[in-house]
Amino acid sequence: MSQITVAMVIECVRNAANREVTADTDIFSAGVDSLAVLRCRALLKEQTGVKVPGHVFFGGRTPAGIVDMLDAPSPIGAENVGR
């Protein structure tokens, strides 16, 4: 399990993109762009020390989906974050 929670991703998106989202909001439909994803990744790394790959945002699409991808037992799961 990663250190990153759904609430952290929601707050990160709010700060990085100035968008209000919920756990199930598609962040890209809400207007988040790739620059905001970069800012969000930097914020999460600053807060947790975890380097989140960009593809996790694009694959997960929602704050809950992003955390699910980080927690998944797969090549893109938490065990490989930051590698």
mmCIF file of the N, C-alpha and C atoms, coordinates in Angstrom:
data_MODEL
# 
_entry.id   MODEL 
# 
loop_
_atom_site.group_PDB 
_atom_site.id 
_atom_site.type_symbol 
_atom_site.label_atom_id 
_atom_site.label_alt_id 
_atom_site.label_comp_id 
_atom_site.label_asym_id 
_atom_site.label_entity_id 
_atom_site.label_seq_id 
_atom_site.pdbx_PDB_ins_code 
_atom_site.Cartn_x 
_atom_site.Cartn_y 
_atom_site.Cartn_z 
_atom_site.occupancy 
_atom_site.B_iso_or_equiv 
_atom_site.pdbx_formal_charge 
_atom_site.auth_seq_id 
_atom_site.auth_comp_id 
_atom_site.auth_asym_id 
_atom_site.auth_atom_id 
_atom_site.pdbx_PDB_model_num 
ATOM 1   N N  . MET A 1 1  ? 0.842   -1.189 0.000   1.00 0.00 ? 1  MET A N  1 
ATOM 2   C CA . MET A 1 1  ? 0.000   0.000  0.000   1.00 0.00 ? 1  MET A CA 1 
ATOM 3   C C  . MET A 1 1  ? 0.880   1.242  0.000   1.00 0.00 ? 1  MET A C  1 
ATOM 4   N N  . SER A 1 2  ? 0.529   2.225  -0.812  1.00 0.00 ? 2  SER A N  1 
ATOM 5   C CA . SER A 1 2  ? 1.323   3.447  -0.883  1.00 0.00 ? 2  SER A CA 1 
ATOM 6   C C  . SER A 1 2  ? 0.962   4.384  0.259   1.00 0.00 ? 2  SER A C  1 
ATOM 7   N N  . GLN A 1 3  ? 1.784   5.378  0.447   1.00 0.00 ? 3  GLN A N  1 
ATOM 8   C CA . GLN A 1 3  ? 1.544   6.402  1.458   1.00 0.00 ? 3  GLN A CA 1 
ATOM 9   C C  . GLN A 1 3  ? 0.513   7.415  0.982   1.00 0.00 ? 3  GLN A C  1 
ATOM 10  N N  . ILE A 1 4  ? 0.160   7.372  -0.271  1.00 0.00 ? 4  ILE A N  1 
ATOM 11  C CA . ILE A 1 4  ? -0.699  8.393  -0.871  1.00 0.00 ? 4  ILE A CA 1 
ATOM 12  C C  . ILE A 1 4  ? -2.156  7.969  -0.764  1.00 0.00 ? 4  ILE A C  1 
ATOM 13  N N  . THR A 1 5  ? -2.978  8.887  -0.246  1.00 0.00 ? 5  THR A N  1 
ATOM 14  C CA . THR A 1 5  ? -4.406  8.620  -0.061  1.00 0.00 ? 5  THR A CA 1 
ATOM 15  C C  . THR A 1 5  ? -5.227  9.373  -1.096  1.00 0.00 ? 5  THR A C  1 
ATOM 16  N N  . VAL A 1 6  ? -6.484  8.988  -1.216  1.00 0.00 ? 6  VAL A N  1 
ATOM 17  C CA . VAL A 1 6  ? -7.408  9.686  -2.121  1.00 0.00 ? 6  VAL A CA 1 
ATOM 18  C C  . VAL A 1 6  ? -7.514  11.153 -1.719  1.00 0.00 ? 6  VAL A C  1 
ATOM 19  N N  . ALA A 1 7  ? -7.609  11.417 -0.429  1.00 0.00 ? 7  ALA A N  1 
ATOM 20  C CA . ALA A 1 7  ? -7.712  12.808 0.043   1.00 0.00 ? 7  ALA A CA 1 
ATOM 21  C C  . ALA A 1 7  ? -6.483  13.624 -0.366  1.00 0.00 ? 7  ALA A C  1 
ATOM 22  N N  . MET A 1 8  ? -5.317  13.010 -0.341  1.00 0.00 ? 8  MET A N  1 
ATOM 23  C CA . MET A 1 8  ? -4.102  13.713 -0.761  1.00 0.00 ? 8  MET A CA 1 
ATOM 24  C C  . MET A 1 8  ? -4.136  14.046 -2.248  1.00 0.00 ? 8  MET A C  1 
ATOM 25  N N  . VAL A 1 9  ? -4.622  13.117 -3.061  1.00 0.00 ? 9  VAL A N  1 
ATOM 26  C CA . VAL A 1 9  ? -4.708  13.367 -4.508  1.00 0.00 ? 9  VAL A CA 1 
ATOM 27  C C  . VAL A 1 9  ? -5.734  14.471 -4.781  1.00 0.00 ? 9  VAL A C  1 
ATOM 28  N N  . ILE A 1 10 ? -6.862  14.439 -4.095  1.00 0.00 ? 10 ILE A N  1 
ATOM 29  C CA . ILE A 1 10 ? -7.879  15.488 -4.270  1.00 0.00 ? 10 ILE A CA 1 
ATOM 30  C C  . ILE A 1 10 ? -7.283  16.846 -3.926  1.00 0.00 ? 10 ILE A C  1 
ATOM 31  N N  . GLU A 1 11 ? -6.615  16.941 -2.801  1.00 0.00 ? 11 GLU A N  1 
ATOM 32  C CA . GLU A 1 11 ? -6.013  18.210 -2.382  1.00 0.00 ? 11 GLU A CA 1 
ATOM 33  C C  . GLU A 1 11 ? -4.938  18.651 -3.364  1.00 0.00 ? 11 GLU A C  1 
ATOM 34  N N  . CYS A 1 12 ? -4.167  17.699 -3.855  1.00 0.00 ? 12 CYS A N  1 
ATOM 35  C CA . CYS A 1 12 ? -3.123  18.000 -4.823  1.00 0.00 ? 12 CYS A CA 1 
ATOM 36  C C  . CYS A 1 12 ? -3.712  18.592 -6.099  1.00 0.00 ? 12 CYS A C  1 
ATOM 37  N N  . VAL A 1 13 ? -4.779  17.988 -6.598  1.00 0.00 ? 13 VAL A N  1 
ATOM 38  C CA . VAL A 1 13 ? -5.435  18.497 -7.814  1.00 0.00 ? 13 VAL A CA 1 
ATOM 39  C C  . VAL A 1 13 ? -6.004  19.889 -7.556  1.00 0.00 ? 13 VAL A C  1 
ATOM 40  N N  . ARG A 1 14 ? -6.594  20.093 -6.394  1.00 0.00 ? 14 ARG A N  1 
ATOM 41  C CA . ARG A 1 14 ? -7.119  21.425 -6.045  1.00 0.00 ? 14 ARG A CA 1 
ATOM 42  C C  . ARG A 1 14 ? -6.013  22.465 -6.069  1.00 0.00 ? 14 ARG A C  1 
ATOM 43  N N  . ASN A 1 15 ? -4.864  22.124 -5.499  1.00 0.00 ? 15 ASN A N  1 
ATOM 44  C CA . ASN A 1 15 ? -3.744  23.068 -5.438  1.00 0.00 ? 15 ASN A CA 1 
ATOM 45  C C  . ASN A 1 15 ? -3.052  23.252 -6.785  1.00 0.00 ? 15 ASN A C  1 
ATOM 46  N N  . ALA A 1 16 ? -2.835  22.168 -7.494  1.00 0.00 ? 16 ALA A N  1 
ATOM 47  C CA . ALA A 1 16 ? -2.072  22.224 -8.739  1.00 0.00 ? 16 ALA A CA 1 
ATOM 48  C C  . ALA A 1 16 ? -2.868  22.781 -9.905  1.00 0.00 ? 16 ALA A C  1 
ATOM 49  N N  . ALA A 1 17 ? -4.184  22.513 -9.912  1.00 0.00 ? 17 ALA A N  1 
ATOM 50  C CA . ALA A 1 17 ? -4.994  22.894 -11.072 1.00 0.00 ? 17 ALA A CA 1 
ATOM 51  C C  . ALA A 1 17 ? -6.138  23.838 -10.726 1.00 0.00 ? 17 ALA A C  1 
ATOM 52  N N  . ASN A 1 18 ? -6.281  24.148 -9.439  1.00 0.00 ? 18 ASN A N  1 
ATOM 53  C CA . ASN A 1 18 ? -7.372  25.014 -8.996  1.00 0.00 ? 18 ASN A CA 1 
ATOM 54  C C  . ASN A 1 18 ? -8.723  24.481 -9.468  1.00 0.00 ? 18 ASN A C  1 
ATOM 55  N N  . ARG A 1 19 ? -8.904  23.163 -9.295  1.00 0.00 ? 19 ARG A N  1 
ATOM 56  C CA . ARG A 1 19 ? -10.134 22.481 -9.688  1.00 0.00 ? 19 ARG A CA 1 
ATOM 57  C C  . ARG A 1 19 ? -10.715 21.751 -8.492  1.00 0.00 ? 19 ARG A C  1 
ATOM 58  N N  . GLU A 1 20 ? -12.026 21.804 -8.353  1.00 0.00 ? 20 GLU A N  1 
ATOM 59  C CA . GLU A 1 20 ? -12.715 21.042 -7.319  1.00 0.00 ? 20 GLU A CA 1 
ATOM 60  C C  . GLU A 1 20 ? -13.063 19.671 -7.882  1.00 0.00 ? 20 GLU A C  1 
ATOM 61  N N  . VAL A 1 21 ? -12.593 18.641 -7.228  1.00 0.00 ? 21 VAL A N  1 
ATOM 62  C CA . VAL A 1 21 ? -12.862 17.276 -7.668  1.00 0.00 ? 21 VAL A CA 1 
ATOM 63  C C  . VAL A 1 21 ? -13.259 16.429 -6.463  1.00 0.00 ? 21 VAL A C  1 
ATOM 64  N N  . THR A 1 22 ? -13.898 15.317 -6.759  1.00 0.00 ? 22 THR A N  1 
ATOM 65  C CA . THR A 1 22 ? -14.216 14.321 -5.737  1.00 0.00 ? 22 THR A CA 1 
ATOM 66  C C  . THR A 1 22 ? -13.394 13.068 -6.049  1.00 0.00 ? 22 THR A C  1 
ATOM 67  N N  . ALA A 1 23 ? -13.568 12.061 -5.245  1.00 0.00 ? 23 ALA A N  1 
ATOM 68  C CA . ALA A 1 23 ? -12.819 10.818 -5.437  1.00 0.00 ? 23 ALA A CA 1 
ATOM 69  C C  . ALA A 1 23 ? -13.092 10.192 -6.797  1.00 0.00 ? 23 ALA A C  1 
ATOM 70  N N  . ASP A 1 24 ? -14.298 10.421 -7.342  1.00 0.00 ? 24 ASP A N  1 
ATOM 71  C CA . ASP A 1 24 ? -14.700 9.783  -8.597  1.00 0.00 ? 24 ASP A CA 1 
ATOM 72  C C  . ASP A 1 24 ? -14.742 10.718 -9.804  1.00 0.00 ? 24 ASP A C  1 
ATOM 73  N N  . THR A 1 25 ? -14.225 11.932 -9.651  1.00 0.00 ? 25 THR A N  1 
ATOM 74  C CA . THR A 1 25 ? -14.198 12.884 -10.761 1.00 0.00 ? 25 THR A CA 1 
ATOM 75  C C  . THR A 1 25 ? -13.067 12.536 -11.724 1.00 0.00 ? 25 THR A C  1 
ATOM 76  N N  . ASP A 1 26 ? -13.373 12.461 -13.011 1.00 0.00 ? 26 ASP A N  1 
ATOM 77  C CA . ASP A 1 26 ? -12.332 12.320 -14.028 1.00 0.00 ? 26 ASP A CA 1 
ATOM 78  C C  . ASP A 1 26 ? -11.589 13.657 -14.066 1.00 0.00 ? 26 ASP A C  1 
ATOM 79  N N  . ILE A 1 27 ? -10.344 13.644 -13.625 1.00 0.00 ? 27 ILE A N  1 
ATOM 80  C CA . ILE A 1 27 ? -9.623  14.906 -13.476 1.00 0.00 ? 27 ILE A CA 1 
ATOM 81  C C  . ILE A 1 27 ? -9.400  15.604 -14.815 1.00 0.00 ? 27 ILE A C  1 
ATOM 82  N N  . PHE A 1 28 ? -9.300  14.856 -15.884 1.00 0.00 ? 28 PHE A N  1 
ATOM 83  C CA . PHE A 1 28 ? -9.075  15.472 -17.192 1.00 0.00 ? 28 PHE A CA 1 
ATOM 84  C C  . PHE A 1 28 ? -10.359 16.081 -17.744 1.00 0.00 ? 28 PHE A C  1 
ATOM 85  N N  . SER A 1 29 ? -11.494 15.458 -17.486 1.00 0.00 ? 29 SER A N  1 
ATOM 86  C CA . SER A 1 29 ? -12.778 16.062 -17.862 1.00 0.00 ? 29 SER A CA 1 
ATOM 87  C C  . SER A 1 29 ? -13.041 17.319 -17.049 1.00 0.00 ? 29 SER A C  1 
ATOM 88  N N  . ALA A 1 30 ? -12.458 17.375 -15.846 1.00 0.00 ? 30 ALA A N  1 
ATOM 89  C CA . ALA A 1 30 ? -12.611 18.550 -14.983 1.00 0.00 ? 30 ALA A CA 1 
ATOM 90  C C  . ALA A 1 30 ? -11.676 19.689 -15.389 1.00 0.00 ? 30 ALA A C  1 
ATOM 91  N N  . GLY A 1 31 ? -10.831 19.452 -16.385 1.00 0.00 ? 31 GLY A N  1 
ATOM 92  C CA . GLY A 1 31 ? -9.969  20.518 -16.887 1.00 0.00 ? 31 GLY A CA 1 
ATOM 93  C C  . GLY A 1 31 ? -8.516  20.439 -16.464 1.00 0.00 ? 31 GLY A C  1 
ATOM 94  N N  . VAL A 1 32 ? -8.114  19.355 -15.819 1.00 0.00 ? 32 VAL A N  1 
ATOM 95  C CA . VAL A 1 32 ? -6.708  19.196 -15.446 1.00 0.00 ? 32 VAL A CA 1 
ATOM 96  C C  . VAL A 1 32 ? -5.908  18.876 -16.705 1.00 0.00 ? 32 VAL A C  1 
ATOM 97  N N  . ASP A 1 33 ? -4.762  19.527 -16.852 1.00 0.00 ? 33 ASP A N  1 
ATOM 98  C CA . ASP A 1 33 ? -3.910  19.290 -18.014 1.00 0.00 ? 33 ASP A CA 1 
ATOM 99  C C  . ASP A 1 33 ? -2.582  18.668 -17.578 1.00 0.00 ? 33 ASP A C  1 
ATOM 100 N N  . SER A 1 34 ? -1.734  18.388 -18.535 1.00 0.00 ? 34 SER A N  1 
ATOM 101 C CA . SER A 1 34 ? -0.481  17.695 -18.228 1.00 0.00 ? 34 SER A CA 1 
ATOM 102 C C  . SER A 1 34 ? 0.444   18.534 -17.353 1.00 0.00 ? 34 SER A C  1 
ATOM 103 N N  . LEU A 1 35 ? 0.404   19.845 -17.472 1.00 0.00 ? 35 LEU A N  1 
ATOM 104 C CA . LEU A 1 35 ? 1.221   20.700 -16.611 1.00 0.00 ? 35 LEU A CA 1 
ATOM 105 C C  . LEU A 1 35 ? 0.766   20.599 -15.156 1.00 0.00 ? 35 LEU A C  1 
ATOM 106 N N  . ALA A 1 36 ? -0.542  20.553 -14.943 1.00 0.00 ? 36 ALA A N  1 
ATOM 107 C CA . ALA A 1 36 ? -1.069  20.379 -13.587 1.00 0.00 ? 36 ALA A CA 1 
ATOM 108 C C  . ALA A 1 36 ? -0.680  19.010 -13.030 1.00 0.00 ? 36 ALA A C  1 
ATOM 109 N N  . VAL A 1 37 ? -0.638  17.999 -13.880 1.00 0.00 ? 37 VAL A N  1 
ATOM 110 C CA . VAL A 1 37 ? -0.201  16.672 -13.437 1.00 0.00 ? 37 VAL A CA 1 
ATOM 111 C C  . VAL A 1 37 ? 1.248   16.746 -12.953 1.00 0.00 ? 37 VAL A C  1 
ATOM 112 N N  . LEU A 1 38 ? 2.092   17.457 -13.683 1.00 0.00 ? 38 LEU A N  1 
ATOM 113 C CA . LEU A 1 38 ? 3.487   17.623 -13.258 1.00 0.00 ? 38 LEU A CA 1 
ATOM 114 C C  . LEU A 1 38 ? 3.568   18.324 -11.910 1.00 0.00 ? 38 LEU A C  1 
ATOM 115 N N  . ARG A 1 39 ? 2.769   19.371 -11.732 1.00 0.00 ? 39 ARG A N  1 
ATOM 116 C CA . ARG A 1 39 ? 2.756   20.092 -10.451 1.00 0.00 ? 39 ARG A CA 1 
ATOM 117 C C  . ARG A 1 39 ? 2.263   19.184 -9.332  1.00 0.00 ? 39 ARG A C  1 
ATOM 118 N N  . CYS A 1 40 ? 1.244   18.406 -9.611  1.00 0.00 ? 40 CYS A N  1 
ATOM 119 C CA . CYS A 1 40 ? 0.686   17.501 -8.618  1.00 0.00 ? 40 CYS A CA 1 
ATOM 120 C C  . CYS A 1 40 ? 1.703   16.426 -8.237  1.00 0.00 ? 40 CYS A C  1 
ATOM 121 N N  . ARG A 1 41 ? 2.382   15.895 -9.200  1.00 0.00 ? 41 ARG A N  1 
ATOM 122 C CA . ARG A 1 41 ? 3.416   14.896 -8.915  1.00 0.00 ? 41 ARG A CA 1 
ATOM 123 C C  . ARG A 1 41 ? 4.490   15.482 -8.013  1.00 0.00 ? 41 ARG A C  1 
ATOM 124 N N  . ALA A 1 42 ? 4.886   16.729 -8.289  1.00 0.00 ? 42 ALA A N  1 
ATOM 125 C CA . ALA A 1 42 ? 5.900   17.389 -7.465  1.00 0.00 ? 42 ALA A CA 1 
ATOM 126 C C  . ALA A 1 42 ? 5.394   17.615 -6.043  1.00 0.00 ? 42 ALA A C  1 
ATOM 127 N N  . LEU A 1 43 ? 4.136   18.019 -5.909  1.00 0.00 ? 43 LEU A N  1 
ATOM 128 C CA . LEU A 1 43 ? 3.560   18.226 -4.580  1.00 0.00 ? 43 LEU A CA 1 
ATOM 129 C C  . LEU A 1 43 ? 3.504   16.924 -3.785  1.00 0.00 ? 43 LEU A C  1 
ATOM 130 N N  . LEU A 1 44 ? 3.079   15.856 -4.427  1.00 0.00 ? 44 LEU A N  1 
ATOM 131 C CA . LEU A 1 44 ? 3.006   14.567 -3.737  1.00 0.00 ? 44 LEU A CA 1 
ATOM 132 C C  . LEU A 1 44 ? 4.392   14.082 -3.325  1.00 0.00 ? 44 LEU A C  1 
ATOM 133 N N  . LYS A 1 45 ? 5.375   14.297 -4.182  1.00 0.00 ? 45 LYS A N  1 
ATOM 134 C CA . LYS A 1 45 ? 6.742   13.895 -3.842  1.00 0.00 ? 45 LYS A CA 1 
ATOM 135 C C  . LYS A 1 45 ? 7.251   14.710 -2.660  1.00 0.00 ? 45 LYS A C  1 
ATOM 136 N N  . GLU A 1 46 ? 6.936   16.001 -2.659  1.00 0.00 ? 46 GLU A N  1 
ATOM 137 C CA . GLU A 1 46 ? 7.345   16.865 -1.554  1.00 0.00 ? 46 GLU A CA 1 
ATOM 138 C C  . GLU A 1 46 ? 6.696   16.423 -0.239  1.00 0.00 ? 46 GLU A C  1 
ATOM 139 N N  . GLN A 1 47 ? 5.431   16.047 -0.298  1.00 0.00 ? 47 GLN A N  1 
ATOM 140 C CA . GLN A 1 47 ? 4.692   15.657 0.904   1.00 0.00 ? 47 GLN A CA 1 
ATOM 141 C C  . GLN A 1 47 ? 5.075   14.276 1.417   1.00 0.00 ? 47 GLN A C  1 
ATOM 142 N N  . THR A 1 48 ? 5.333   13.339 0.517   1.00 0.00 ? 48 THR A N  1 
ATOM 143 C CA . THR A 1 48 ? 5.479   11.942 0.918   1.00 0.00 ? 48 THR A CA 1 
ATOM 144 C C  . THR A 1 48 ? 6.849   11.339 0.613   1.00 0.00 ? 48 THR A C  1 
ATOM 145 N N  . GLY A 1 49 ? 7.590   11.965 -0.283  1.00 0.00 ? 49 GLY A N  1 
ATOM 146 C CA . GLY A 1 49 ? 8.841   11.382 -0.734  1.00 0.00 ? 49 GLY A CA 1 
ATOM 147 C C  . GLY A 1 49 ? 8.655   10.338 -1.817  1.00 0.00 ? 49 GLY A C  1 
ATOM 148 N N  . VAL A 1 50 ? 7.395   10.099 -2.210  1.00 0.00 ? 50 VAL A N  1 
ATOM 149 C CA . VAL A 1 50 ? 7.082   9.088  -3.223  1.00 0.00 ? 50 VAL A CA 1 
ATOM 150 C C  . VAL A 1 50 ? 7.046   9.756  -4.601  1.00 0.00 ? 50 VAL A C  1 
ATOM 151 N N  . LYS A 1 51 ? 7.804   9.201  -5.531  1.00 0.00 ? 51 LYS A N  1 
ATOM 152 C CA . LYS A 1 51 ? 7.802   9.689  -6.908  1.00 0.00 ? 51 LYS A CA 1 
ATOM 153 C C  . LYS A 1 51 ? 6.726   8.931  -7.681  1.00 0.00 ? 51 LYS A C  1 
ATOM 154 N N  . VAL A 1 52 ? 5.637   9.631  -8.000  1.00 0.00 ? 52 VAL A N  1 
ATOM 155 C CA . VAL A 1 52 ? 4.507   9.005  -8.698  1.00 0.00 ? 52 VAL A CA 1 
ATOM 156 C C  . VAL A 1 52 ? 4.704   9.162  -10.205 1.00 0.00 ? 52 VAL A C  1 
ATOM 157 N N  . PRO A 1 53 ? 4.732   8.073  -10.951 1.00 0.00 ? 53 PRO A N  1 
ATOM 158 C CA . PRO A 1 53 ? 4.875   8.171  -12.413 1.00 0.00 ? 53 PRO A CA 1 
ATOM 159 C C  . PRO A 1 53 ? 3.666   8.878  -13.041 1.00 0.00 ? 53 PRO A C  1 
ATOM 160 N N  . GLY A 1 54 ? 3.911   9.660  -14.059 1.00 0.00 ? 54 GLY A N  1 
ATOM 161 C CA . GLY A 1 54 ? 2.837   10.391 -14.726 1.00 0.00 ? 54 GLY A CA 1 
ATOM 162 C C  . GLY A 1 54 ? 1.758   9.494  -15.294 1.00 0.00 ? 54 GLY A C  1 
ATOM 163 N N  . HIS A 1 55 ? 2.140   8.310  -15.773 1.00 0.00 ? 55 HIS A N  1 
ATOM 164 C CA . HIS A 1 55 ? 1.137   7.440  -16.394 1.00 0.00 ? 55 HIS A CA 1 
ATOM 165 C C  . HIS A 1 55 ? 0.086   6.978  -15.388 1.00 0.00 ? 55 HIS A C  1 
ATOM 166 N N  . VAL A 1 56 ? 0.386   7.049  -14.100 1.00 0.00 ? 56 VAL A N  1 
ATOM 167 C CA . VAL A 1 56 ? -0.596  6.667  -13.088 1.00 0.00 ? 56 VAL A CA 1 
ATOM 168 C C  . VAL A 1 56 ? -1.771  7.656  -13.108 1.00 0.00 ? 56 VAL A C  1 
ATOM 169 N N  . PHE A 1 57 ? -1.485  8.925  -13.322 1.00 0.00 ? 57 PHE A N  1 
ATOM 170 C CA . PHE A 1 57 ? -2.560  9.922  -13.414 1.00 0.00 ? 57 PHE A CA 1 
ATOM 171 C C  . PHE A 1 57 ? -3.402  9.689  -14.662 1.00 0.00 ? 57 PHE A C  1 
ATOM 172 N N  . PHE A 1 58 ? -2.734  9.438  -15.771 1.00 0.00 ? 58 PHE A N  1 
ATOM 173 C CA . PHE A 1 58 ? -3.463  9.260  -17.022 1.00 0.00 ? 58 PHE A CA 1 
ATOM 174 C C  . PHE A 1 58 ? -4.226  7.937  -17.060 1.00 0.00 ? 58 PHE A C  1 
ATOM 175 N N  . GLY A 1 59 ? -3.689  6.922  -16.410 1.00 0.00 ? 59 GLY A N  1 
ATOM 176 C CA . GLY A 1 59 ? -4.369  5.635  -16.360 1.00 0.00 ? 59 GLY A CA 1 
ATOM 177 C C  . GLY A 1 59 ? -5.474  5.586  -15.322 1.00 0.00 ? 59 GLY A C  1 
ATOM 178 N N  . GLY A 1 60 ? -5.225  6.215  -14.176 1.00 0.00 ? 60 GLY A N  1 
ATOM 179 C CA . GLY A 1 60 ? -6.206  6.196  -13.094 1.00 0.00 ? 60 GLY A CA 1 
ATOM 180 C C  . GLY A 1 60 ? -7.374  7.132  -13.312 1.00 0.00 ? 60 GLY A C  1 
ATOM 181 N N  . ARG A 1 61 ? -7.086  8.308  -13.843 1.00 0.00 ? 61 ARG A N  1 
ATOM 182 C CA . ARG A 1 61 ? -8.060  9.321  -14.263 1.00 0.00 ? 61 ARG A CA 1 
ATOM 183 C C  . ARG A 1 61 ? -8.862  9.972  -13.138 1.00 0.00 ? 61 ARG A C  1 
ATOM 184 N N  . THR A 1 62 ? -9.141  9.269  -12.066 1.00 0.00 ? 62 THR A N  1 
ATOM 185 C CA . THR A 1 62 ? -9.848  9.847  -10.920 1.00 0.00 ? 62 THR A CA 1 
ATOM 186 C C  . THR A 1 62 ? -8.932  9.727  -9.709  1.00 0.00 ? 62 THR A C  1 
ATOM 187 N N  . PRO A 1 63 ? -9.131  10.559 -8.680  1.00 0.00 ? 63 PRO A N  1 
ATOM 188 C CA . PRO A 1 63 ? -8.296  10.399 -7.487  1.00 0.00 ? 63 PRO A CA 1 
ATOM 189 C C  . PRO A 1 63 ? -8.336  8.974  -6.928  1.00 0.00 ? 63 PRO A C  1 
ATOM 190 N N  . ALA A 1 64 ? -9.514  8.366  -6.887  1.00 0.00 ? 64 ALA A N  1 
ATOM 191 C CA . ALA A 1 64 ? -9.616  6.986  -6.391  1.00 0.00 ? 64 ALA A CA 1 
ATOM 192 C C  . ALA A 1 64 ? -8.885  6.022  -7.322  1.00 0.00 ? 64 ALA A C  1 
ATOM 193 N N  . GLY A 1 65 ? -9.012  6.224  -8.623  1.00 0.00 ? 65 GLY A N  1 
ATOM 194 C CA . GLY A 1 65 ? -8.339  5.372  -9.594  1.00 0.00 ? 65 GLY A CA 1 
ATOM 195 C C  . GLY A 1 65 ? -6.830  5.496  -9.535  1.00 0.00 ? 65 GLY A C  1 
ATOM 196 N N  . ILE A 1 66 ? -6.349  6.696  -9.275  1.00 0.00 ? 66 ILE A N  1 
ATOM 197 C CA . ILE A 1 66 ? -4.909  6.928  -9.150  1.00 0.00 ? 66 ILE A CA 1 
ATOM 198 C C  . ILE A 1 66 ? -4.363  6.147  -7.961  1.00 0.00 ? 66 ILE A C  1 
ATOM 199 N N  . VAL A 1 67 ? -5.036  6.246  -6.821  1.00 0.00 ? 67 VAL A N  1 
ATOM 200 C CA . VAL A 1 67 ? -4.600  5.516  -5.630  1.00 0.00 ? 67 VAL A CA 1 
ATOM 201 C C  . VAL A 1 67 ? -4.713  4.011  -5.851  1.00 0.00 ? 67 VAL A C  1 
ATOM 202 N N  . ASP A 1 68 ? -5.775  3.571  -6.525  1.00 0.00 ? 68 ASP A N  1 
ATOM 203 C CA . ASP A 1 68 ? -5.922  2.146  -6.836  1.00 0.00 ? 68 ASP A CA 1 
ATOM 204 C C  . ASP A 1 68 ? -4.741  1.647  -7.664  1.00 0.00 ? 68 ASP A C  1 
ATOM 205 N N  . MET A 1 69 ? -4.320  2.442  -8.638  1.00 0.00 ? 69 MET A N  1 
ATOM 206 C CA . MET A 1 69 ? -3.181  2.034  -9.464  1.00 0.00 ? 69 MET A CA 1 
ATOM 207 C C  . MET A 1 69 ? -1.901  1.971  -8.640  1.00 0.00 ? 69 MET A C  1 
ATOM 208 N N  . LEU A 1 70 ? -1.739  2.909  -7.717  1.00 0.00 ? 70 LEU A N  1 
ATOM 209 C CA . LEU A 1 70 ? -0.552  2.895  -6.867  1.00 0.00 ? 70 LEU A CA 1 
ATOM 210 C C  . LEU A 1 70 ? -0.538  1.679  -5.947  1.00 0.00 ? 70 LEU A C  1 
ATOM 211 N N  . ASP A 1 71 ? -1.710  1.256  -5.515  1.00 0.00 ? 71 ASP A N  1 
ATOM 212 C CA . ASP A 1 71 ? -1.817  0.127  -4.594  1.00 0.00 ? 71 ASP A CA 1 
ATOM 213 C C  . ASP A 1 71 ? -1.892  -1.221 -5.292  1.00 0.00 ? 71 ASP A C  1 
ATOM 214 N N  . ALA A 1 72 ? -2.025  -1.228 -6.610  1.00 0.00 ? 72 ALA A N  1 
ATOM 215 C CA . ALA A 1 72 ? -2.200  -2.472 -7.367  1.00 0.00 ? 72 ALA A CA 1 
ATOM 216 C C  . ALA A 1 72 ? -0.926  -3.310 -7.368  1.00 0.00 ? 72 ALA A C  1 
ATOM 217 N N  . PRO A 1 73 ? -1.063  -4.615 -7.219  1.00 0.00 ? 73 PRO A N  1 
ATOM 218 C CA . PRO A 1 73 ? 0.103   -5.497 -7.309  1.00 0.00 ? 73 PRO A CA 1 
ATOM 219 C C  . PRO A 1 73 ? 0.446   -5.759 -8.772  1.00 0.00 ? 73 PRO A C  1 
ATOM 220 N N  . SER A 1 74 ? 1.042   -4.767 -9.411  1.00 0.00 ? 74 SER A N  1 
ATOM 221 C CA . SER A 1 74 ? 1.382   -4.868 -10.819 1.00 0.00 ? 74 SER A CA 1 
ATOM 222 C C  . SER A 1 74 ? 2.668   -4.099 -11.083 1.00 0.00 ? 74 SER A C  1 
ATOM 223 N N  . PRO A 1 75 ? 3.176   -4.141 -12.319 1.00 0.00 ? 75 PRO A N  1 
ATOM 224 C CA . PRO A 1 75 ? 4.398   -3.404 -12.630 1.00 0.00 ? 75 PRO A CA 1 
ATOM 225 C C  . PRO A 1 75 ? 4.274   -1.900 -12.403 1.00 0.00 ? 75 PRO A C  1 
ATOM 226 N N  . ILE A 1 76 ? 3.052   -1.366 -12.350 1.00 0.00 ? 76 ILE A N  1 
ATOM 227 C CA . ILE A 1 76 ? 2.895   0.063  -12.112 1.00 0.00 ? 76 ILE A CA 1 
ATOM 228 C C  . ILE A 1 76 ? 2.392   0.344  -10.711 1.00 0.00 ? 76 ILE A C  1 
ATOM 229 N N  . GLY A 1 77 ? 2.379   -0.655 -9.886  1.00 0.00 ? 77 GLY A N  1 
ATOM 230 C CA . GLY A 1 77 ? 1.898   -0.511 -8.514  1.00 0.00 ? 77 GLY A CA 1 
ATOM 231 C C  . GLY A 1 77 ? 2.924   0.151  -7.614  1.00 0.00 ? 77 GLY A C  1 
ATOM 232 N N  . ALA A 1 78 ? 2.573   0.297  -6.348  1.00 0.00 ? 78 ALA A N  1 
ATOM 233 C CA . ALA A 1 78 ? 3.375   1.035  -5.381  1.00 0.00 ? 78 ALA A CA 1 
ATOM 234 C C  . ALA A 1 78 ? 4.784   0.459  -5.222  1.00 0.00 ? 78 ALA A C  1 
ATOM 235 N N  . GLU A 1 79 ? 4.946   -0.847 -5.419  1.00 0.00 ? 79 GLU A N  1 
ATOM 236 C CA . GLU A 1 79 ? 6.258   -1.433 -5.229  1.00 0.00 ? 79 GLU A CA 1 
ATOM 237 C C  . GLU A 1 79 ? 7.271   -0.920 -6.249  1.00 0.00 ? 79 GLU A C  1 
ATOM 238 N N  . ASN A 1 80 ? 6.811   -0.322 -7.343  1.00 0.00 ? 80 ASN A N  1 
ATOM 239 C CA . ASN A 1 80 ? 7.705   0.201  -8.359  1.00 0.00 ? 80 ASN A CA 1 
ATOM 240 C C  . ASN A 1 80 ? 7.693   1.716  -8.466  1.00 0.00 ? 80 ASN A C  1 
ATOM 241 N N  . VAL A 1 81 ? 6.919   2.383  -7.625  1.00 0.00 ? 81 VAL A N  1 
ATOM 242 C CA . VAL A 1 81 ? 6.876   3.842  -7.666  1.00 0.00 ? 81 VAL A CA 1 
ATOM 243 C C  . VAL A 1 81 ? 8.252   4.375  -7.303  1.00 0.00 ? 81 VAL A C  1 
ATOM 244 N N  . GLY A 1 82 ? 8.716   5.307  -8.102  1.00 0.00 ? 82 GLY A N  1 
ATOM 245 C CA . GLY A 1 82 ? 10.000  5.942  -7.855  1.00 0.00 ? 82 GLY A CA 1 
ATOM 246 C C  . GLY A 1 82 ? 11.198  5.209  -8.418  1.00 0.00 ? 82 GLY A C  1 
ATOM 247 N N  . ARG A 1 83 ? 10.952  4.139  -9.128  1.00 0.00 ? 83 ARG A N  1 
ATOM 248 C CA . ARG A 1 83 ? 12.072  3.395  -9.727  1.00 0.00 ? 83 ARG A CA 1 
ATOM 249 C C  . ARG A 1 83 ? 12.339  3.856  -11.122 1.00 0.00 ? 83 ARG A C  1 
# 
